[in-house]
Amino acid sequence: MTASTPPSEAEFLAEARAFLACSAPRRLATGGAWGQGDDEVPVLDAPDEAQERADLAQARAWRATLFDAGYAWIDGPPAHGGRGLPAGHAKAFSRLEAEFEIPRLDTMLVSLRIVVPALAAHGTPEQKRQFLPKLLRGDLVACQLFSEPEAGSDLAGVKTKAVRQGEGWVVNGQKVWTSGGHYSDFGLLLARTDPAAPKHSALTMFLVDMRSPGIDVKPLRQMTGSTNFNEVFLDDLAVPDGARVGEINEGWRVAVTTLMTERQAVGDSKEAPVSVLVDRLLALAQHEHGRSPISYPAARDSVVKAYVLSKVADLTSARFLQNAERTGAVGPEMSAVKLMRQDVLSQALDAAGVLVGPGMTADTGQWGTFAWGHAAVAAPGLRIGGGTDEIQRNILAERVLGLPREPVA
């Protein structure tokens, strides 16, 4: 290897392993030790305010460590904070990183998985220079201002308006279900800029400062008791034209980029909460009450069905992601994986109900039981997020199978 020759994957992994060994403790294999540690069943993270602040601080610190060492954007362009290495190196590092105890990055996933790809694909040179390194390092955190009270499933139907005024824009409207809006520095905002044009040709994307006058963020308390999501009210928000991402009335192109990266995250089994949930279900089946509930026919059938559905979803996802690597884009067929993963989630929770029974709703203090009730309450939010089942089926019908669109009244 010379200064101009990138390291092979093996050389890169040796370097990365040494870095991780000095930066984080190795993850210890629990061996399925039942009753030890946190019995949380991961579906939708629900930290309290203090824990969320701590998680965000730890995530920022870890991202800074990665960035300063050259591991924050391994396959990204060096001019904007990347390393310029092949995508295979980035995937290999992700697998290696999973062997170490690193901070949770839930608070930064929208920044890293949605906003960074959108800016990388559609931002101006100045926007890339100004924002990408800071987002990758964790110095800035961004949220997504897309969904509205009357435009969630039909994203192109957003009613938030941006009106040209002098050298900038004035924005008025409301967004909802904004993850992390209360702690984000910037938001990627989709607004209508031409009320006379067809809806997909009338949208423009902006990057807005969440601390600006005219932005009011109000948390939404869920039935889990947590406030992961927010309402965001935009009242005469002044936005400079330099904050526009992409061309005027071409915001749908930017939005499609974010939807594609969301699909890829859904397809990535290591980022799918349901994969971890099924592992916890198997442990529950083996250890509940110190005996083997999996010997009960109803429990066995329910658990096995969840396991099989999970493996089918993982294999289908892997096949679609391999195709995406060949074509360079995640296709609409990934909607099938989201549907499959939601079926796994429902089946796993049904199976847990058979195993745990009333312990899901009454906290008896027994490890590994009541936490399933919290997972069941959080599950509907995961099913809706990223597009409802109906939207996913429409995508598959129209864009994969080529069926005609349903008539619109």
C-alpha positions as CSV (number, residue, x, y, z in Angstrom):
1,M,0.0,0.0,0.0
2,T,1.3,3.5,-0.9
3,A,0.1,6.9,-0.1
4,S,-2.0,6.9,-3.3
5,T,-3.3,3.3,-2.9
6,P,-6.3,2.7,-0.7
7,P,-5.8,0.0,1.9
8,S,-7.2,-3.4,1.2
9,E,-10.2,-4.5,3.3
10,A,-8.0,-6.7,5.4
11,E,-5.5,-3.9,6.0
12,F,-8.3,-1.4,6.8
13,L,-9.9,-3.8,9.3
14,A,-6.7,-4.3,11.1
15,E,-6.3,-0.6,11.4
16,A,-10.0,-0.2,12.5
17,R,-9.8,-3.0,15.0
18,A,-6.8,-1.3,16.7
19,F,-8.7,2.0,16.8
20,L,-11.8,0.4,18.3
21,A,-9.8,-1.5,20.9
22,C,-8.4,1.8,22.1
23,S,-11.7,3.6,22.0
24,A,-14.4,1.3,23.4
25,P,-14.7,-1.8,25.5
26,R,-15.4,-5.1,23.7
27,R,-19.0,-6.3,23.9
28,L,-19.2,-9.2,26.2
29,A,-21.2,-12.2,25.1
30,T,-23.9,-12.8,27.7
31,G,-24.5,-16.4,26.6
32,G,-28.2,-15.8,27.1
33,A,-27.8,-15.1,30.8
34,W,-31.4,-14.7,31.8
35,G,-32.3,-12.2,34.5
36,Q,-29.1,-10.1,34.1
37,G,-28.9,-6.5,33.0
38,D,-31.7,-4.5,31.5
39,D,-34.7,-6.4,30.4
40,E,-35.9,-3.8,27.9
41,V,-37.6,-5.2,24.8
42,P,-36.4,-2.9,22.0
43,V,-39.2,-1.6,19.8
44,L,-39.3,2.1,20.0
45,D,-36.9,3.9,22.3
46,A,-38.6,5.7,25.1
47,P,-36.0,7.4,27.4
48,D,-37.0,10.0,29.9
49,E,-35.7,13.6,29.5
50,A,-32.6,13.1,31.5
51,Q,-31.7,9.8,29.8
52,E,-32.3,11.4,26.4
53,R,-29.9,14.2,27.2
54,A,-27.3,11.7,28.3
55,D,-27.8,9.6,25.2
56,L,-27.4,12.6,23.0
57,A,-24.2,13.8,24.7
58,Q,-22.7,10.3,24.5
59,A,-23.7,10.0,20.8
60,R,-22.1,13.3,20.0
61,A,-18.9,12.4,21.8
62,W,-18.7,9.0,19.9
63,R,-19.3,10.6,16.6
64,A,-16.6,13.2,17.3
65,T,-14.2,10.3,18.1
66,L,-15.1,8.5,14.8
67,F,-14.8,11.7,12.7
68,D,-11.5,12.8,14.1
69,A,-10.0,9.3,13.5
70,G,-11.5,9.1,9.9
71,Y,-14.3,6.6,10.5
72,A,-17.4,8.8,10.5
73,W,-18.0,8.5,6.7
74,I,-15.7,5.8,5.4
75,D,-17.1,5.7,1.8
76,G,-17.8,9.5,1.6
77,P,-15.8,12.1,-0.3
78,P,-12.8,13.4,1.6
79,A,-13.7,17.0,0.8
80,H,-16.7,16.7,3.1
81,G,-15.4,14.6,5.9
82,G,-15.3,11.2,4.3
83,R,-12.5,8.8,3.8
84,G,-13.1,8.0,0.1
85,L,-12.8,4.2,0.6
86,P,-15.1,1.6,-1.1
87,A,-18.5,0.9,0.3
88,G,-17.4,-2.6,1.3
89,H,-14.9,-1.1,3.8
90,A,-17.8,0.9,5.4
91,K,-19.9,-2.2,5.7
92,A,-17.0,-4.2,7.2
93,F,-16.4,-1.4,9.7
94,S,-20.1,-1.5,10.7
95,R,-19.9,-5.2,11.4
96,L,-16.7,-4.8,13.4
97,E,-18.1,-1.9,15.4
98,A,-20.9,-4.1,16.5
99,E,-18.4,-6.2,18.5
100,F,-17.8,-3.2,20.8
101,E,-19.8,-1.4,23.4
102,I,-20.5,2.0,21.8
103,P,-23.0,4.6,22.7
104,R,-26.5,4.4,21.3
105,L,-27.0,6.6,18.3
106,D,-30.8,6.7,18.2
107,T,-30.8,10.4,18.7
108,M,-28.7,11.0,15.6
109,L,-30.1,8.5,13.1
110,V,-32.2,11.0,11.2
111,S,-29.1,13.2,10.9
112,L,-26.9,10.4,9.7
113,R,-29.3,8.3,7.7
114,I,-31.6,10.9,6.1
115,V,-30.2,14.4,6.2
116,V,-26.6,13.6,5.3
117,P,-27.5,11.6,2.2
118,A,-30.0,14.3,1.1
119,L,-27.4,17.1,1.4
120,A,-24.7,14.9,-0.2
121,A,-26.9,14.3,-3.2
122,H,-28.7,17.7,-3.6
123,G,-26.9,20.3,-1.5
124,T,-24.9,23.2,-3.0
125,P,-21.1,23.1,-2.6
126,E,-21.4,25.7,0.2
127,Q,-24.1,23.7,2.0
128,K,-21.9,20.5,1.8
129,R,-18.9,22.4,3.1
130,Q,-20.8,24.1,5.9
131,F,-23.0,21.2,7.1
132,L,-21.8,17.8,6.2
133,P,-18.7,17.7,8.4
134,K,-20.6,19.1,11.4
135,L,-23.4,16.6,11.0
136,L,-21.1,13.7,10.6
137,R,-19.1,14.8,13.6
138,G,-22.2,15.3,15.8
139,D,-21.5,19.0,16.2
140,L,-24.9,19.6,14.6
141,V,-28.0,17.4,14.8
142,A,-30.8,17.6,12.3
143,C,-34.4,16.4,12.1
144,Q,-36.9,15.8,9.3
145,L,-39.8,18.2,8.8
146,F,-42.0,16.3,6.4
147,S,-45.2,14.8,7.8
148,E,-48.2,17.0,8.5
149,P,-51.6,16.5,10.2
150,E,-53.2,16.1,6.7
151,A,-50.1,14.8,4.8
152,G,-48.5,11.8,6.4
153,S,-49.2,8.9,4.1
154,D,-49.5,11.2,1.1
155,L,-46.3,13.2,1.6
156,A,-46.6,15.1,-1.6
157,G,-49.8,16.7,-0.3
158,V,-48.1,18.9,2.3
159,K,-49.8,22.2,2.9
160,T,-46.9,24.1,4.6
161,K,-46.3,27.1,2.3
162,A,-43.1,28.9,1.4
163,V,-43.7,32.2,-0.3
164,R,-40.9,34.1,-2.0
165,Q,-40.2,37.4,-0.4
166,G,-37.2,39.5,-1.6
167,E,-34.0,37.4,-1.4
168,G,-35.6,34.7,0.8
169,W,-38.8,32.9,1.7
170,V,-41.5,33.1,4.4
171,V,-42.8,29.8,5.6
172,N,-46.1,29.1,7.4
173,G,-47.5,25.7,8.3
174,Q,-47.4,22.8,10.7
175,K,-45.4,19.6,10.9
176,V,-46.0,16.6,13.1
177,W,-44.4,13.3,14.2
178,T,-41.0,15.1,14.1
179,S,-38.5,12.8,15.8
180,G,-35.9,14.7,17.8
181,G,-37.3,18.1,16.9
182,H,-36.8,19.3,20.4
183,Y,-33.1,18.8,20.5
184,S,-32.2,19.3,16.8
185,D,-30.2,22.3,15.5
186,F,-31.5,22.2,12.0
187,G,-34.5,20.6,10.2
188,L,-34.9,19.4,6.6
189,L,-38.2,21.1,5.6
190,L,-40.5,20.2,2.7
191,A,-42.8,23.0,1.7
192,R,-45.2,23.9,-1.1
193,T,-43.9,26.8,-3.3
194,D,-46.3,26.7,-6.2
195,P,-49.9,26.3,-5.3
196,A,-51.0,26.1,-8.9
197,A,-48.7,23.3,-10.0
198,P,-49.4,19.5,-9.6
199,K,-48.5,18.5,-6.1
200,H,-45.3,16.6,-6.9
201,S,-44.0,19.5,-9.0
202,A,-44.8,22.2,-6.4
203,L,-42.5,21.4,-3.6
204,T,-39.1,22.8,-2.5
205,M,-36.8,21.6,0.2
206,F,-35.1,23.9,2.8
207,L,-32.7,23.5,5.6
208,V,-34.0,25.6,8.5
209,D,-32.5,26.6,11.9
210,M,-34.7,25.1,14.6
211,R,-33.8,28.0,17.0
212,S,-35.1,30.6,14.6
213,P,-37.9,33.0,15.6
214,G,-41.1,31.6,14.1
215,I,-40.5,28.0,15.0
216,D,-42.4,26.5,18.0
217,V,-41.6,22.9,18.9
218,K,-44.2,21.1,21.1
219,P,-43.6,17.5,22.3
220,L,-46.3,14.9,21.8
221,R,-46.7,12.5,24.7
222,Q,-47.3,9.0,23.5
223,M,-49.2,6.2,25.3
224,T,-45.8,4.9,26.3
225,G,-45.3,8.0,28.4
226,S,-42.4,9.2,26.3
227,T,-42.1,12.1,24.0
228,N,-40.1,10.9,21.0
229,F,-42.1,13.0,18.6
230,N,-43.1,16.6,18.3
231,E,-45.4,19.0,16.6
232,V,-43.6,21.9,14.9
233,F,-45.4,25.2,14.2
234,L,-44.0,27.5,11.6
235,D,-45.2,31.1,11.8
236,D,-43.8,33.6,9.4
237,L,-40.5,31.8,9.5
238,A,-37.8,33.7,7.4
239,V,-35.6,31.4,5.4
240,P,-32.8,32.7,3.2
241,D,-32.7,31.3,-0.4
242,G,-29.2,30.0,0.4
243,A,-30.9,27.5,2.7
244,R,-32.8,25.9,-0.2
245,V,-31.7,22.3,-1.0
246,G,-32.1,21.6,-4.7
247,E,-33.9,23.6,-7.2
248,I,-37.2,25.5,-6.7
249,N,-40.2,23.2,-7.2
250,E,-37.9,20.1,-7.3
251,G,-38.2,19.3,-3.6
252,W,-39.8,16.0,-4.4
253,R,-36.6,14.7,-5.9
254,V,-34.8,15.4,-2.6
255,A,-37.7,13.8,-0.7
256,V,-37.4,10.7,-2.8
257,T,-33.7,10.4,-1.8
258,T,-34.6,10.5,1.9
259,L,-37.3,7.9,1.3
260,M,-34.8,5.6,-0.4
261,T,-32.4,5.8,2.5
262,E,-35.2,5.1,4.9
263,R,-36.0,2.0,3.0
264,Q,-32.4,0.9,3.1
265,A,-32.4,1.4,6.9
266,V,-35.6,-0.7,7.1
267,G,-33.9,-3.4,5.0
268,D,-30.8,-3.5,7.1
269,S,-31.4,-6.4,9.5
270,K,-28.8,-5.2,12.0
271,E,-30.8,-1.9,12.4
272,A,-34.2,-3.6,12.6
273,P,-35.6,-3.7,16.1
274,V,-37.7,-6.7,15.3
275,S,-34.5,-8.9,14.8
276,V,-33.4,-8.1,18.3
277,L,-36.9,-8.6,19.6
278,V,-37.1,-12.1,18.2
279,D,-33.8,-13.0,19.9
280,R,-35.3,-11.8,23.2
281,L,-38.5,-13.8,22.5
282,L,-36.4,-17.0,22.0
283,A,-34.7,-16.4,25.3
284,L,-38.0,-15.8,27.0
285,A,-39.3,-19.1,25.6
286,Q,-36.3,-21.0,27.0
287,H,-36.2,-19.3,30.5
288,E,-39.7,-18.2,31.5
289,H,-40.4,-19.4,35.1
290,G,-37.4,-21.7,35.1
291,R,-39.0,-24.3,32.9
292,S,-39.5,-24.6,29.1
293,P,-42.8,-23.0,27.9
294,I,-41.8,-23.8,24.4
295,S,-42.9,-27.4,25.1
296,Y,-46.5,-26.0,25.3
297,P,-48.0,-26.5,21.8
298,A,-49.6,-23.1,21.6
299,A,-46.5,-21.3,22.7
300,R,-44.2,-23.4,20.5
301,D,-46.2,-22.8,17.4
302,S,-46.4,-19.0,18.1
303,V,-42.7,-18.7,18.8
304,V,-41.7,-20.8,15.8
305,K,-43.9,-18.8,13.5
306,A,-42.2,-15.5,14.7
307,Y,-38.8,-17.0,14.2
308,V,-39.5,-18.3,10.7
309,L,-41.1,-15.0,9.6
310,S,-38.0,-13.2,10.9
311,K,-35.6,-15.3,8.9
312,V,-37.6,-15.0,5.8
313,A,-37.6,-11.2,6.2
314,D,-33.9,-11.1,6.8
315,L,-33.1,-13.2,3.7
316,T,-35.5,-11.2,1.5
317,S,-33.9,-8.0,2.7
318,A,-30.4,-9.3,2.0
319,R,-31.5,-10.2,-1.6
320,F,-32.9,-6.8,-2.2
321,L,-29.9,-5.0,-0.7
322,Q,-27.6,-7.1,-3.0
323,N,-29.6,-5.8,-5.9
324,A,-29.3,-2.3,-4.6
325,E,-25.5,-2.6,-4.5
326,R,-25.5,-3.6,-8.2
327,T,-27.9,-0.8,-9.3
328,G,-26.7,1.9,-6.9
329,A,-30.2,2.6,-5.6
330,V,-32.7,1.0,-3.2
331,G,-35.8,0.0,-5.1
332,P,-39.4,0.2,-4.2
333,E,-39.5,-3.5,-3.5
334,M,-38.0,-2.7,-0.1
335,S,-41.6,-1.8,0.9
336,A,-42.2,-5.6,1.1
337,V,-39.5,-5.9,3.7
338,K,-41.1,-3.2,5.9
339,L,-44.4,-5.1,5.7
340,M,-42.7,-8.4,6.5
341,R,-40.9,-6.9,9.5
342,Q,-44.1,-5.5,10.9
343,D,-45.7,-8.9,10.6
344,V,-42.7,-10.3,12.5
345,L,-43.3,-7.7,15.2
346,S,-47.0,-8.5,15.6
347,Q,-46.3,-12.2,15.7
348,A,-43.5,-11.9,18.2
349,L,-45.7,-9.8,20.5
350,D,-48.5,-12.3,20.2
351,A,-46.1,-15.1,21.1
352,A,-44.9,-13.1,24.1
353,G,-48.5,-12.8,25.2
354,V,-48.9,-16.5,25.2
355,L,-45.7,-17.0,27.2
356,V,-46.1,-14.2,29.7
357,G,-49.8,-13.8,29.9
358,P,-51.0,-11.1,32.4
359,G,-47.4,-10.3,33.2
360,M,-47.4,-8.0,30.2
361,T,-49.9,-5.7,31.9
362,A,-49.1,-6.1,35.6
363,D,-45.6,-5.3,36.9
364,T,-44.9,-8.1,39.3
365,G,-41.2,-7.3,39.4
366,Q,-40.3,-10.5,37.6
367,W,-37.4,-9.9,35.2
368,G,-38.2,-10.1,31.5
369,T,-42.1,-10.0,31.6
370,F,-43.6,-6.5,32.1
371,A,-41.2,-5.0,29.6
372,W,-43.1,-6.8,26.8
373,G,-46.2,-4.8,27.7
374,H,-44.2,-1.6,26.9
375,A,-43.1,-3.1,23.6
376,A,-46.7,-3.9,22.7
377,V,-47.8,-0.3,23.4
378,A,-44.9,1.1,21.4
379,A,-45.4,-1.2,18.4
380,P,-48.1,0.8,16.6
381,G,-45.8,3.8,16.2
382,L,-43.2,1.6,14.5
383,R,-45.8,0.2,12.1
384,I,-46.9,3.7,11.1
385,G,-43.4,5.3,10.9
386,G,-41.9,5.4,7.4
387,G,-45.3,4.8,5.7
388,T,-48.4,2.9,6.7
389,D,-49.1,-0.7,5.5
390,E,-51.5,0.7,2.9
391,I,-48.9,3.0,1.5
392,Q,-46.4,0.2,1.3
393,R,-48.9,-2.0,-0.6
394,N,-49.7,0.8,-3.0
395,I,-46.0,1.3,-3.7
396,L,-45.6,-2.5,-4.4
397,A,-48.7,-2.6,-6.6
398,E,-47.9,0.4,-8.7
399,R,-44.1,0.5,-8.9
400,V,-43.2,-3.1,-8.6
401,L,-46.1,-5.0,-10.1
402,G,-47.1,-2.2,-12.5
403,L,-50.8,-2.3,-11.6
404,P,-52.9,0.8,-12.4
405,R,-53.4,3.4,-9.7
406,E,-56.6,3.4,-7.7
407,P,-59.0,6.0,-8.9
408,V,-58.9,9.2,-6.9
409,A,-62.3,10.8,-6.0
